Amino acid sequence: MRSAIGLALAILHGIPGPLTGQQAGASRLLREPLFEISGTPITLATLITALGVFLVALIISRFVRRAVERLVVQRQSDALNRGNLRVTIRLIQYSILVTGLLVALHTLGVRLTALFAAGALFAVALGFAMQNMTANFISGVILLLERSIKPGDILEVEGQFVEIKEMGIRATIGRSLNEEDLIIPSSHLAQSIVKNFTLRDPLARLRVPVGVTYDSDMALVRRTLEETAAGLKWRSHAKQPVVFMKAFGNSSVDWEVSVWYEDPWNRLRRNSDLHEAIWWALKDAGITIAFPQLDLHLDDEVVDAMRTPRGGRASASKPRDG
């Protein structure tokens, strides 16, 4: 064990020490230049050192990720805080890995300034060749940094309600109301209009239109709708329900009931509950919910013609002989 440590120190740091013939041969093999990078000779020992630096960075990044995840579980944070911490963990992990890679390249003698210049040119060429993947990668980094979308958020994407489960650089994985896993490209979330129902708070607004007949008592209609909305047990008390008379339709007077609630994921259930509550409340109050009707007016000549027997019309139109 001591001889191995002495050999490693002698190889990596040049510390003199008593080496056997085999150790001396191994030392020469490890110090033998393999190739050069920017005038810096690269040996097997240099490669091993660079690989070791990167492996250490990889181990540290995984240790930090597990430590923070364990801390989150112990504190039992809510869904929003867990989403923030997961995004932060991902950023920290990538930062440690990139730092380890840069240190490893510096150990190999790679000049980082030249590497960055070459990398910029390569990135431009790669961007033209792989526009979609490059756009997804850049959008993913922007989303992770801005944290406008986090795991646990409820979004509306292309008319679908989605709960964000995982966020990556290239794509985001969400769960729909139909229990389907959706893989959403990062560029779609970054470049399109997306509704986030839990960005600042879990409060959401539910709107239900209802039409009543023109002969209804409109004061009674307003009072019934307001009492129905206020009596909902699941509504949020942070904001009061609102009832609007919106328009005079062709067959009805149109109203709208707005209710706030704190569970956007159950939007379909809440929408159904509000519709049922309005239906039974109007029915109990004797108010008729309007439906489209069409009145047909006929001229007297048309009505008389319709009342005339077919035979009479036929005989009247029959030509006379001679």
Disulfide bonds with the S-S distance in Angstrom:
none
